[in-house]
Amino acid sequence: MTDEGTVHDWTRGEASIAYQRCGGCEVVWYFRREFCPRCGLPGAAMLQASGRGRVYAQTLVHRAPSEALRAYTPYLIALVDMEEGFRMMGQGDTRLAIGDRVQARFERFGGTLVPYFHKREE
């Protein structure tokens, strides 16, 4: 198991994505849990993601949910199937389309560092 202190994650203000893998059934998932969502085994490994994936779904937001985010409109929210086998949500280039291969970078959005996906050059 990887020591959680050595795995970096954007949810802790670092420009990286972390995910977990169960040592028992090998299922992978995104966002920390104390036990495996499939088999219930505790103590999953924390792993570093590559940031590479493919757009599964996307939506362009024209009406910000708050005054603080109005300056960012329009902005794209994308669901991305990551190479490691989990799906996550992030911001993205407004020109992205479903099926595009993407790479995560990290940008400030409303004062918070968030994953921002852009089209990957092949």
N, CA, C and O atoms as a GROMACS GRO file, in nm:
protein
  488
    1MET      N    1   0.084  -0.118   0.000
    1MET     CA    2   0.000   0.000   0.000
    1MET      C    3   0.088   0.124   0.000
    1MET      O    4   0.188   0.130   0.072
    2THR      N    5   0.052   0.221  -0.080
    2THR     CA    6   0.125   0.347  -0.088
    2THR      C    7   0.093   0.432   0.034
    2THR      O    8  -0.023   0.440   0.075
    3ASP      N    9   0.194   0.494   0.092
    3ASP     CA   10   0.172   0.584   0.204
    3ASP      C   11   0.100   0.707   0.153
    3ASP      O   12   0.147   0.772   0.060
    4GLU      N   13  -0.016   0.741   0.213
    4GLU     CA   14  -0.098   0.852   0.166
    4GLU      C   15  -0.020   0.983   0.165
    4GLU      O   16  -0.052   1.072   0.086
    5GLY      N   17   0.079   0.999   0.250
    5GLY     CA   18   0.157   1.121   0.255
    5GLY      C   19   0.240   1.146   0.131
    5GLY      O   20   0.282   1.260   0.108
    6THR      N   21   0.265   1.044   0.049
    6THR     CA   22   0.346   1.061  -0.071
    6THR      C   23   0.262   1.076  -0.198
    6THR      O   24   0.316   1.099  -0.306
    7VAL      N   25   0.130   1.062  -0.185
    7VAL     CA   26   0.041   1.076  -0.301
    7VAL      C   27  -0.021   1.215  -0.297
    7VAL      O   28  -0.081   1.254  -0.197
    8HIS      N   29  -0.005   1.288  -0.407
    8HIS     CA   30  -0.055   1.426  -0.414
    8HIS      C   31  -0.193   1.429  -0.477
    8HIS      O   32  -0.225   1.344  -0.561
    9ASP      N   33  -0.275   1.527  -0.437
    9ASP     CA   34  -0.412   1.533  -0.487
    9ASP      C   35  -0.462   1.676  -0.489
    9ASP      O   36  -0.434   1.755  -0.399
   10TRP      N   37  -0.537   1.709  -0.593
   10TRP     CA   38  -0.591   1.844  -0.609
   10TRP      C   39  -0.688   1.880  -0.497
   10TRP      O   40  -0.702   1.998  -0.465
   11THR      N   41  -0.755   1.782  -0.436
   11THR     CA   42  -0.849   1.811  -0.328
   11THR      C   43  -0.776   1.862  -0.203
   11THR      O   44  -0.839   1.908  -0.108
   12ARG      N   45  -0.645   1.852  -0.206
   12ARG     CA   46  -0.562   1.904  -0.096
   12ARG      C   47  -0.474   2.019  -0.143
   12ARG      O   48  -0.374   2.053  -0.080
   13GLY      N   49  -0.513   2.080  -0.257
   13GLY     CA   50  -0.442   2.197  -0.307
   13GLY      C   51  -0.319   2.168  -0.389
   13GLY      O   52  -0.240   2.260  -0.415
   14GLU      N   53  -0.299   2.044  -0.430
   14GLU     CA   54  -0.182   2.006  -0.508
   14GLU      C   55  -0.224   1.975  -0.652
   14GLU      O   56  -0.334   1.925  -0.675
   15ALA      N   57  -0.138   2.003  -0.746
   15ALA     CA   58  -0.170   1.986  -0.888
   15ALA      C   59  -0.151   1.842  -0.932
   15ALA      O   60  -0.059   1.811  -1.007
   16SER      N   61  -0.239   1.754  -0.886
   16SER     CA   62  -0.230   1.613  -0.918
   16SER      C   63  -0.363   1.544  -0.882
   16SER      O   64  -0.444   1.600  -0.807
   17ILE      N   65  -0.383   1.424  -0.935
   17ILE     CA   66  -0.505   1.348  -0.910
   17ILE      C   67  -0.468   1.216  -0.843
   17ILE      O   68  -0.381   1.144  -0.892
   18ALA      N   69  -0.534   1.184  -0.732
   18ALA     CA   70  -0.512   1.058  -0.662
   18ALA      C   71  -0.638   0.972  -0.674
   18ALA      O   72  -0.750   1.023  -0.683
   19TYR      N   73  -0.618   0.841  -0.674
   19TYR     CA   74  -0.730   0.747  -0.675
   19TYR      C   75  -0.692   0.629  -0.587
   19TYR      O   76  -0.579   0.621  -0.539
   20GLN      N   77  -0.786   0.536  -0.565
   20GLN     CA   78  -0.760   0.422  -0.480
   20GLN      C   79  -0.782   0.290  -0.554
   20GLN      O   80  -0.861   0.282  -0.648
   21ARG      N   81  -0.710   0.187  -0.508
   21ARG     CA   82  -0.726   0.051  -0.560
   21ARG      C   83  -0.734  -0.046  -0.443
   21ARG      O   84  -0.654  -0.038  -0.350
   22CYS      N   85  -0.830  -0.136  -0.450
   22CYS     CA   86  -0.847  -0.237  -0.345
   22CYS      C   87  -0.741  -0.346  -0.362
   22CYS      O   88  -0.718  -0.395  -0.472
   23GLY      N   89  -0.679  -0.384  -0.252
   23GLY     CA   90  -0.581  -0.492  -0.255
   23GLY      C   91  -0.645  -0.629  -0.264
   23GLY      O   92  -0.577  -0.727  -0.296
   24GLY      N   93  -0.774  -0.638  -0.236
   24GLY     CA   94  -0.844  -0.767  -0.242
   24GLY      C   95  -0.904  -0.796  -0.378
   24GLY      O   96  -0.866  -0.894  -0.443
   25CYS      N   97  -0.996  -0.711  -0.421
   25CYS     CA   98  -1.068  -0.737  -0.547
   25CYS      C   99  -1.017  -0.655  -0.665
   25CYS      O  100  -1.064  -0.672  -0.777
   26GLU      N  101  -0.919  -0.565  -0.641
   26GLU     CA  102  -0.853  -0.485  -0.746
   26GLU      C  103  -0.940  -0.376  -0.809
   26GLU      O  104  -0.898  -0.315  -0.908
   27VAL      N  105  -1.060  -0.350  -0.757
   27VAL     CA  106  -1.143  -0.244  -0.812
   27VAL      C  107  -1.075  -0.109  -0.785
   27VAL      O  108  -1.009  -0.092  -0.683
   28VAL      N  109  -1.093  -0.013  -0.878
   28VAL     CA  110  -1.039   0.121  -0.859
   28VAL      C  111  -1.154   0.220  -0.847
   28VAL      O  112  -1.262   0.200  -0.903
   29TRP      N  113  -1.131   0.328  -0.772
   29TRP     CA  114  -1.232   0.431  -0.757
   29TRP      C  115  -1.167   0.564  -0.728
   29TRP      O  116  -1.050   0.574  -0.693
   30TYR      N  117  -1.250   0.667  -0.745
   30TYR     CA  118  -1.206   0.804  -0.726
   30TYR      C  119  -1.278   0.862  -0.605
   30TYR      O  120  -1.395   0.832  -0.583
   31PHE      N  121  -1.212   0.943  -0.531
   31PHE     CA  122  -1.249   1.006  -0.404
   31PHE      C  123  -1.229   0.905  -0.291
   31PHE      O  124  -1.275   0.792  -0.296
   32ARG      N  125  -1.159   0.952  -0.192
   32ARG     CA  126  -1.118   0.867  -0.081
   32ARG      C  127  -1.235   0.802  -0.007
   32ARG      O  128  -1.338   0.863   0.019
   33ARG      N  129  -1.213   0.674   0.024
   33ARG     CA  130  -1.305   0.598   0.108
   33ARG      C  131  -1.222   0.515   0.203
   33ARG      O  132  -1.107   0.480   0.173
   34GLU      N  133  -1.278   0.484   0.315
   34GLU     CA  134  -1.207   0.404   0.415
   34GLU      C  135  -1.210   0.255   0.381
   34GLU      O  136  -1.130   0.178   0.435
   35PHE      N  137  -1.300   0.214   0.293
   35PHE     CA  138  -1.312   0.072   0.258
   35PHE      C  139  -1.354   0.060   0.111
   35PHE      O  140  -1.405   0.155   0.052
   36CYS      N  141  -1.333  -0.057   0.055
   36CYS     CA  142  -1.365  -0.083  -0.085
   36CYS      C  143  -1.516  -0.082  -0.107
   36CYS      O  144  -1.590  -0.146  -0.033
   37PRO      N  145  -1.564  -0.008  -0.210
   37PRO     CA  146  -1.707  -0.004  -0.235
   37PRO      C  147  -1.761  -0.137  -0.291
   37PRO      O  148  -1.882  -0.159  -0.290
   38ARG      N  149  -1.674  -0.224  -0.339
   38ARG     CA  150  -1.719  -0.353  -0.393
   38ARG      C  151  -1.717  -0.462  -0.287
   38ARG      O  152  -1.818  -0.529  -0.264
   39CYS      N  153  -1.601  -0.482  -0.221
   39CYS     CA  154  -1.590  -0.597  -0.130
   39CYS      C  155  -1.584  -0.557   0.018
   39CYS      O  156  -1.594  -0.644   0.105
   40GLY      N  157  -1.569  -0.428   0.048
   40GLY     CA  158  -1.569  -0.382   0.186
   40GLY      C  159  -1.436  -0.390   0.258
   40GLY      O  160  -1.428  -0.354   0.375
   41LEU      N  161  -1.331  -0.436   0.192
   41LEU     CA  162  -1.200  -0.448   0.253
   41LEU      C  163  -1.142  -0.310   0.285
   41LEU      O  164  -1.144  -0.223   0.199
   42PRO      N  165  -1.092  -0.288   0.406
   42PRO     CA  166  -1.031  -0.158   0.440
   42PRO      C  167  -0.887  -0.150   0.390
   42PRO      O  168  -0.828  -0.250   0.348
   43GLY      N  169  -0.831  -0.030   0.395
   43GLY     CA  170  -0.688  -0.012   0.369
   43GLY      C  171  -0.649  -0.013   0.222
   43GLY      O  172  -0.546  -0.070   0.187
   44ALA      N  173  -0.727   0.049   0.136
   44ALA     CA  174  -0.694   0.053  -0.007
   44ALA      C  175  -0.569   0.136  -0.033
   44ALA      O  176  -0.537   0.227   0.043
   45ALA      N  177  -0.500   0.103  -0.140
   45ALA     CA  178  -0.380   0.177  -0.180
   45ALA      C  179  -0.419   0.310  -0.243
   45ALA      O  180  -0.514   0.318  -0.321
   46MET      N  181  -0.345   0.415  -0.208
   46MET     CA  182  -0.361   0.546  -0.272
   46MET      C  183  -0.259   0.552  -0.385
   46MET      O  184  -0.141   0.525  -0.363
   47LEU      N  185  -0.305   0.586  -0.505
   47LEU     CA  186  -0.218   0.588  -0.623
   47LEU      C  187  -0.229   0.720  -0.696
   47LEU      O  188  -0.329   0.791  -0.684
   48GLN      N  189  -0.125   0.753  -0.770
   48GLN     CA  190  -0.121   0.876  -0.847
   48GLN      C  191  -0.171   0.849  -0.988
   48GLN      O  192  -0.125   0.755  -1.053
   49ALA      N  193  -0.265   0.929  -1.036
   49ALA     CA  194  -0.319   0.914  -1.172
   49ALA      C  195  -0.232   0.989  -1.272
   49ALA      O  196  -0.162   1.084  -1.237
   50SER      N  197  -0.237   0.944  -1.395
   50SER     CA  198  -0.159   1.006  -1.503
   50SER      C  199  -0.219   1.139  -1.549
   50SER      O  200  -0.149   1.224  -1.604
   51GLY      N  201  -0.350   1.157  -1.526
   51GLY     CA  202  -0.419   1.276  -1.575
   51GLY      C  203  -0.471   1.260  -1.717
   51GLY      O  204  -0.531   1.352  -1.772
   52ARG      N  205  -0.449   1.142  -1.777
   52ARG     CA  206  -0.495   1.117  -1.914
   52ARG      C  207  -0.628   1.042  -1.913
   52ARG      O  208  -0.652   0.955  -1.830
   53GLY      N  209  -0.714   1.078  -2.008
   53GLY     CA  210  -0.842   1.010  -2.018
   53GLY      C  211  -0.915   1.045  -2.146
   53GLY      O  212  -0.857   1.100  -2.239
   54ARG      N  213  -1.044   1.012  -2.148
   54ARG     CA  214  -1.130   1.037  -2.264
   54ARG      C  215  -1.262   1.095  -2.213
   54ARG      O  216  -1.319   1.047  -2.115
   55VAL      N  217  -1.311   1.199  -2.282
   55VAL     CA  218  -1.435   1.265  -2.242
   55VAL      C  219  -1.552   1.169  -2.260
   55VAL      O  220  -1.576   1.118  -2.370
   56TYR      N  221  -1.624   1.145  -2.151
   56TYR     CA  222  -1.743   1.059  -2.152
   56TYR      C  223  -1.869   1.142  -2.175
   56TYR      O  224  -1.958   1.102  -2.250
   57ALA      N  225  -1.876   1.258  -2.111
   57ALA     CA  226  -1.990   1.349  -2.124
   57ALA      C  227  -1.941   1.490  -2.094
   57ALA      O  228  -1.839   1.508  -2.028
   58GLN      N  229  -2.015   1.588  -2.143
   58GLN     CA  230  -1.976   1.727  -2.116
   58GLN      C  231  -2.098   1.816  -2.125
   58GLN      O  232  -2.196   1.784  -2.194
   59THR      N  233  -2.092   1.928  -2.055
   59THR     CA  234  -2.197   2.028  -2.063
   59THR      C  235  -2.136   2.166  -2.052
   59THR      O  236  -2.042   2.187  -1.976
   60LEU      N  237  -2.190   2.258  -2.126
   60LEU     CA  238  -2.142   2.396  -2.124
   60LEU      C  239  -2.234   2.477  -2.034
   60LEU      O  240  -2.355   2.486  -2.059
   61VAL      N  241  -2.179   2.535  -1.930
   61VAL     CA  242  -2.256   2.611  -1.832
   61VAL      C  243  -2.259   2.758  -1.873
   61VAL      O  244  -2.155   2.822  -1.888
   62HIS      N  245  -2.380   2.810  -1.892
   62HIS     CA  246  -2.397   2.950  -1.929
   62HIS      C  247  -2.447   3.034  -1.812
   62HIS      O  248  -2.425   3.156  -1.809
   63ARG      N  249  -2.514   2.971  -1.716
   63ARG     CA  250  -2.566   3.042  -1.598
   63ARG      C  251  -2.491   2.992  -1.476
   63ARG      O  252  -2.508   2.877  -1.433
   64ALA      N  253  -2.410   3.076  -1.421
   64ALA     CA  254  -2.329   3.040  -1.305
   64ALA      C  255  -2.419   3.016  -1.183
   64ALA      O  256  -2.520   3.084  -1.166
   65PRO      N  257  -2.382   2.919  -1.099
   65PRO     CA  258  -2.462   2.891  -0.981
   65PRO      C  259  -2.445   2.995  -0.869
   65PRO      O  260  -2.520   2.995  -0.772
   66SER      N  261  -2.346   3.082  -0.885
   66SER     CA  262  -2.324   3.186  -0.783
   66SER      C  263  -2.265   3.310  -0.850
   66SER      O  264  -2.212   3.304  -0.961
   67GLU      N  265  -2.275   3.421  -0.782
   67GLU     CA  266  -2.218   3.546  -0.832
   67GLU      C  267  -2.068   3.535  -0.850
   67GLU      O  268  -2.012   3.592  -0.944
   68ALA      N  269  -2.002   3.462  -0.761
   68ALA     CA  270  -1.856   3.447  -0.766
   68ALA      C  271  -1.809   3.375  -0.893
   68ALA      O  272  -1.697   3.397  -0.938
   69LEU      N  273  -1.894   3.290  -0.950
   69LEU     CA  274  -1.855   3.214  -1.069
   69LEU      C  275  -1.903   3.276  -1.199
   69LEU      O  276  -1.870   3.226  -1.307
   70ARG      N  277  -1.980   3.383  -1.192
   70ARG     CA  278  -2.034   3.446  -1.312
   70ARG      C  279  -1.924   3.489  -1.410
   70ARG      O  280  -1.943   3.479  -1.531
   71ALA      N  281  -1.812   3.535  -1.359
   71ALA     CA  282  -1.703   3.582  -1.445
   71ALA      C  283  -1.644   3.468  -1.530
   71ALA      O  284  -1.578   3.496  -1.631
   72TYR      N  285  -1.666   3.342  -1.492
   72TYR     CA  286  -1.609   3.228  -1.564
   72TYR      C  287  -1.698   3.178  -1.677
   72TYR      O  288  -1.654   3.096  -1.758
   73THR      N  289  -1.822   3.224  -1.685
   73THR     CA  290  -1.914   3.170  -1.786
   73THR      C  291  -1.880   3.222  -1.925
   73THR      O  292  -1.832   3.334  -1.937
   74PRO      N  293  -1.904   3.144  -2.030
   74PRO     CA  294  -1.943   3.004  -2.020
   74PRO      C  295  -1.822   2.916  -1.987
   74PRO      O  296  -1.709   2.946  -2.027
   75TYR      N  297  -1.847   2.808  -1.913
   75TYR     CA  298  -1.740   2.713  -1.882
   75TYR      C  299  -1.791   2.571  -1.902
   75TYR      O  300  -1.911   2.544  -1.891
   76LEU      N  301  -1.699   2.482  -1.929
   76LEU     CA  302  -1.734   2.344  -1.958
   76LEU      C  303  -1.707   2.256  -1.838
   76LEU      O  304  -1.602   2.266  -1.773
   77ILE      N  305  -1.803   2.169  -1.808
   77ILE     CA  306  -1.784   2.064  -1.708
   77ILE      C  307  -1.782   1.932  -1.785
   77ILE      O  308  -1.871   1.905  -1.866
   78ALA      N  309  -1.680   1.852  -1.760
   78ALA     CA  310  -1.664   1.726  -1.833
   78ALA      C  311  -1.656   1.609  -1.736
   78ALA      O  312  -1.594   1.619  -1.630
   79LEU      N  313  -1.718   1.498  -1.774
   79LEU     CA  314  -1.696   1.370  -1.709
   79LEU      C  315  -1.592   1.298  -1.793
   79LEU      O  316  -1.609   1.283  -1.914
   80VAL      N  317  -1.486   1.253  -1.729
   80VAL     CA  318  -1.374   1.193  -1.802
   80VAL      C  319  -1.348   1.053  -1.750
   80VAL      O  320  -1.333   1.032  -1.629
   81ASP      N  321  -1.341   0.956  -1.842
   81ASP     CA  322  -1.299   0.820  -1.809
   81ASP      C  323  -1.147   0.820  -1.811
   81ASP      O  324  -1.085   0.832  -1.917
   82MET      N  325  -1.088   0.806  -1.694
   82MET     CA  326  -0.944   0.812  -1.681
   82MET      C  327  -0.880   0.679  -1.722
   82MET      O  328  -0.942   0.573  -1.710
   83GLU      N  329  -0.756   0.685  -1.770
   83GLU     CA  330  -0.684   0.565  -1.815
   83GLU      C  331  -0.676   0.458  -1.707
   83GLU      O  332  -0.670   0.339  -1.738
   84GLU      N  333  -0.675   0.499  -1.582
   84GLU     CA  334  -0.659   0.404  -1.471
   84GLU      C  335  -0.788   0.329  -1.439
   84GLU      O  336  -0.786   0.235  -1.359
   85GLY      N  337  -0.901   0.369  -1.500
   85GLY     CA  338  -1.024   0.292  -1.482
   85GLY      C  339  -1.132   0.357  -1.397
   85GLY      O  340  -1.230   0.291  -1.364
   86PHE      N  341  -1.118   0.482  -1.361
   86PHE     CA  342  -1.222   0.550  -1.285
   86PHE      C  343  -1.273   0.670  -1.365
   86PHE      O  344  -1.207   0.715  -1.459
   87ARG      N  345  -1.389   0.720  -1.329
   87ARG     CA  346  -1.447   0.836  -1.394
   87ARG      C  347  -1.446   0.953  -1.297
   87ARG      O  348  -1.475   0.936  -1.179
   88MET      N  349  -1.412   1.071  -1.347
   88MET     CA  350  -1.411   1.190  -1.263
   88MET      C  351  -1.465   1.310  -1.338
   88MET      O  352  -1.475   1.310  -1.461
   89MET      N  353  -1.501   1.412  -1.262
   89MET     CA  354  -1.552   1.536  -1.318
   89MET      C  355  -1.446   1.644  -1.306
   89MET      O  356  -1.370   1.646  -1.210
   90GLY      N  357  -1.442   1.733  -1.404
   90GLY     CA  358  -1.350   1.845  -1.398
   90GLY      C  359  -1.393   1.954  -1.495
   90GLY      O  360  -1.489   1.937  -1.570
   91GLN      N  361  -1.323   2.063  -1.492
   91GLN     CA  362  -1.344   2.171  -1.589
   91GLN      C  363  -1.276   2.130  -1.719
   91GLN      O  364  -1.194   2.038  -1.721
   92GLY      N  365  -1.310   2.199  -1.828
   92GLY     CA  366  -1.245   2.165  -1.953
   92GLY      C  367  -1.253   2.277  -2.055
   92GLY      O  368  -1.332   2.370  -2.044
   93ASP      N  369  -1.168   2.264  -2.154
   93ASP     CA  370  -1.168   2.356  -2.268
   93ASP      C  371  -1.307   2.352  -2.331
   93ASP      O  372  -1.362   2.244  -2.351
   94THR      N  373  -1.363   2.467  -2.363
   94THR     CA  374  -1.500   2.473  -2.416
   94THR      C  375  -1.514   2.408  -2.553
   94THR      O  376  -1.626   2.386  -2.599
   95ARG      N  377  -1.404   2.376  -2.619
   95ARG     CA  378  -1.409   2.311  -2.750
   95ARG      C  379  -1.405   2.158  -2.741
   95ARG      O  380  -1.408   2.091  -2.844
   96LEU      N  381  -1.399   2.103  -2.621
   96LEU     CA  382  -1.395   1.957  -2.607
   96LEU      C  383  -1.526   1.894  -2.652
   96LEU      O  384  -1.633   1.954  -2.641
   97ALA      N  385  -1.515   1.772  -2.703
   97ALA     CA  386  -1.632   1.695  -2.745
   97ALA      C  387  -1.625   1.555  -2.684
   97ALA      O  388  -1.517   1.509  -2.645
   98ILE      N  389  -1.738   1.490  -2.675
   98ILE     CA  390  -1.743   1.352  -2.626
   98ILE      C  391  -1.651   1.267  -2.712
   98ILE      O  392  -1.654   1.274  -2.835
   99GLY      N  393  -1.569   1.187  -2.646
   99GLY     CA  394  -1.474   1.100  -2.716
   99GLY      C  395  -1.335   1.156  -2.729
   99GLY      O  396  -1.241   1.082  -2.760
  100ASP      N  397  -1.317   1.286  -2.707
  100ASP     CA  398  -1.184   1.345  -2.717
  100ASP      C  399  -1.090   1.286  -2.612
  100ASP      O  400  -1.129   1.263  -2.498
  101ARG      N  401  -0.965   1.262  -2.652
  101ARG     CA  402  -0.860   1.221  -2.559
  101ARG      C  403  -0.808   1.348  -2.493
  101ARG      O  404  -0.777   1.446  -2.560
  102VAL      N  405  -0.798   1.344  -2.359
  102VAL     CA  406  -0.763   1.465  -2.285
  102VAL      C  407  -0.651   1.440  -2.185
  102VAL      O  408  -0.620   1.326  -2.149
  103GLN      N  409  -0.592   1.550  -2.141
  103GLN     CA  410  -0.489   1.551  -2.037
  103GLN      C  411  -0.530   1.657  -1.936
  103GLN      O  412  -0.574   1.766  -1.973
  104ALA      N  413  -0.516   1.625  -1.808
  104ALA     CA  414  -0.548   1.722  -1.703
  104ALA      C  415  -0.431   1.814  -1.677
  104ALA      O  416  -0.315   1.773  -1.677
  105ARG      N  417  -0.464   1.940  -1.655
  105ARG     CA  418  -0.372   2.034  -1.595
  105ARG      C  419  -0.455   2.097  -1.484
  105ARG      O  420  -0.569   2.055  -1.462
  106PHE      N  421  -0.403   2.193  -1.413
  106PHE     CA  422  -0.474   2.246  -1.298
  106PHE      C  423  -0.479   2.397  -1.304
  106PHE      O  424  -0.378   2.463  -1.327
  107GLU      N  425  -0.598   2.450  -1.282
  107GLU     CA  426  -0.619   2.594  -1.289
  107GLU      C  427  -0.705   2.639  -1.171
  107GLU      O  428  -0.776   2.559  -1.110
  108ARG      N  429  -0.697   2.767  -1.141
  108ARG     CA  430  -0.781   2.826  -1.037
  108ARG      C  431  -0.919   2.853  -1.095
  108ARG      O  432  -0.931   2.908  -1.205
  109PHE      N  433  -1.022   2.814  -1.022
  109PHE     CA  434  -1.160   2.838  -1.061
  109PHE      C  435  -1.235   2.877  -0.935
  109PHE      O  436  -1.252   2.796  -0.844
  110GLY      N  437  -1.280   3.001  -0.930
  110GLY     CA  438  -1.350   3.049  -0.811
  110GLY      C  439  -1.264   3.043  -0.686
  110GLY      O  440  -1.316   3.023  -0.576
  111GLY      N  441  -1.132   3.060  -0.702
  111GLY     CA  442  -1.041   3.059  -0.588
  111GLY      C  443  -0.990   2.922  -0.547
  111GLY      O  444  -0.914   2.912  -0.450
  112THR      N  445  -1.029   2.816  -0.618
  112THR     CA  446  -0.988   2.680  -0.584
  112THR      C  447  -0.913   2.618  -0.702
  112THR      O  448  -0.950   2.639  -0.817
  113LEU      N  449  -0.808   2.544  -0.672
  113LEU     CA  450  -0.734   2.471  -0.775
  113LEU      C  451  -0.817   2.350  -0.817
  113LEU      O  452  -0.854   2.267  -0.734
  114VAL      N  453  -0.848   2.340  -0.948
  114VAL     CA  454  -0.932   2.230  -0.998
  114VAL      C  455  -0.868   2.166  -1.121
  114VAL      O  456  -0.789   2.229  -1.190
  115PRO      N  457  -0.904   2.039  -1.148
  115PRO     CA  458  -0.859   1.975  -1.272
  115PRO      C  459  -0.923   2.045  -1.391
  115PRO      O  460  -1.042   2.074  -1.391
  116TYR      N  461  -0.842   2.071  -1.493
  116TYR     CA  462  -0.889   2.135  -1.616
  116TYR      C  463  -0.837   2.050  -1.730
  116TYR      O  464  -0.716   2.034  -1.748
  117PHE      N  465  -0.930   1.993  -1.808
  117PHE     CA  466  -0.892   1.902  -1.916
  117PHE      C  467  -0.882   1.976  -2.049
  117PHE      O  468  -0.966   2.058  -2.083
  118HIS      N  469  -0.777   1.944  -2.123
  118HIS     CA  470  -0.759   1.999  -2.256
  118HIS      C  471  -0.729   1.883  -2.351
  118HIS      O  472  -0.683   1.777  -2.308
  119LYS      N  473  -0.756   1.904  -2.480
  119LYS     CA  474  -0.738   1.799  -2.579
  119LYS      C  475  -0.591   1.760  -2.585
  119LYS      O  476  -0.502   1.844  -2.590
  120ARG      N  477  -0.568   1.629  -2.584
  120ARG     CA  478  -0.432   1.575  -2.586
  120ARG      C  479  -0.385   1.561  -2.730
  120ARG      O  480  -0.457   1.510  -2.816
  121GLU      N  481  -0.266   1.607  -2.755
  121GLU     CA  482  -0.206   1.592  -2.888
  121GLU      C  483  -0.151   1.450  -2.897
  121GLU      O  484  -0.074   1.406  -2.811
  122GLU      N  485  -0.190   1.380  -3.000
  122GLU     CA  486  -0.145   1.240  -3.017
  122GLU      C  487  -0.023   1.233  -3.105
  122GLU      O  488   0.028   1.124  -3.130
   0.00000   0.00000   0.00000
